[in-house]
């Protein structure tokens, strides 16, 4: 049997995630060997730039690989959402066994899929997952900490009965819905009016890095609290995550694949690199379930899988989220003003994710009109999420951008398929409830990895500033310091930091000062745009970042422009609709 070897490329980029070997002859009785990224035969390798994407933005991975890559993004998104609603649900007065947890999470998963499709094809058109992120959480929690929205103890809530408890959390979600609708409208106008594009020169890495770093640092305490329930389980989960994602990332497993065109293939797939989170969580979760069945875990142990089975029993098998399912939104000036810092943080995080994703995809930086569309679409998505009642707004997922940087899979088709999977899965509420029963230490360990991804995306922007500059180091350090210090001080004085006869103003100021994310970004924004830049400090400064000198790596800018461009007909229709309102 004759054979020949050739190098296979997809969309002009080489694949680092798999080897494919054909073991059955084709119709011409000629067997082809196709090897990708050979680690064991360096003399046969062609030089490959590590910065290049495995699959470009218009790349089409093989049909057997695309679903696996999509599921990886779904797992990352679900992990983030489960952790987020694990924090939010108790503040909404939802008991651990209440099926409302599953209903809220299912609604968020559906909205994540819908908003991702909108962003991928109508927004900035980069492969960025959209979901209910931590950005809005840290402005939602101060609202729910106000005296009028504080929850009673779980014992008091349980004694109320199902109808009264439902009314309690419905009122809180309705209040958040009203604030999110206003925020979404403002964000939509900021995007489609072109204001964000004109403001890009003021959004520098010294604004982006402190903001995104504090997103991760602000959640670390809650992740550690979950892990502290059983440190052994949490550490084992972290060890498995490290083993699969780092030490075994180049190990390929042979799998049989059949193609009508090419016959039977043996695929060497680097499955540990692709599914490190899924494998680690599944193994530890199964072990916890086995130990629970053997009565080896105390009922009070958070790794006991029966501690959360109530929500699984009570959740419906199938349910489709619909608008106003929790009631009509209510509007409060205090809640709207408290949410405004989240809008600022959301814009800063989204712009940073756009630039980072473009760099990972080996594209030029998004033009201003694409960034405007992206912010505008996020505003529309937040409005839709408010109508459905997710209890949060929509932001770009830094965790998934970090995933793209690790796997170098930047295909829009993969992200679009992941969005469709999320929409489909969201209707099976019982399956969503099963994910909620994940042991807390496992969830805390998994979230710590997601926080690492957020920090990685944030720190990648430091390459665009001169870290030898005392000015830049001072702004960066001061921003992060005050972002950590001021919220801690406000919490110690229990909100009595100002005295005013206007209760609304008092609540808004306290809520803003309690958000370290907003404080870090705001201080970095003000200082970087007011402190003069010395001539020696201009090297690798924010000018290169905003002008995209480091991002313009693509040899074909015309092709890149087509990536960001939507059809002229659709653009004219959107522009006409926005002009009607603005």
Secondary structure, 3 states (H helix, E strand, C coil): CCEEEECCCECCECCCCEEEEECCCCCCCCEEEECCCCCCCHHHCCCCCCCCCCECCCCCCCHHHHHHHHHHHHHHHHHHHHHHHHHHHHHCCCCCCCCHHHHHHHHHHHHHHHHHHHHHHHCCCCCCCEECCHHHHHHHHHHHCCHHHCCCCHHHHHHHCHHHHHHHHHHHHHHHHHHHHHHHHHHHHHHHCCHHHHHHHHCCHHHHHHHHHHHHHHHHHHHHHHHCCCHHHHHHHHHHHHHHHHHCCCCCEEEEEEECCCEEEEEEECHHHHCHHHHHHHHHHHHHHHHHHCCCCCCCCCCCHHHHHHHHHHCCCCCCCCCCCCCCCCCCHHHHHHHHHHHHHHHHHHHHHHHHHHHHCCCCCCCHHHHHHHHHHHHHHHHHHHHHCCCCCCEECHHHHHHHHHHCECCHHHHHHHHHHHHHHCCCHHHHHHHHCCCHHHHHHHHHHHHHHHHHHHHHHHHHCCCCCHHHHHHHHHHHHHHHHHHHHHHHCCCCCCCCCCHHHHHHHHHHHCCHHHHHHHHHHHHHHHCCCCHHHHCCCHHHHHHCCCCCCCCCHHHHHHHHCCCHHHHHHHHHHHHHHC
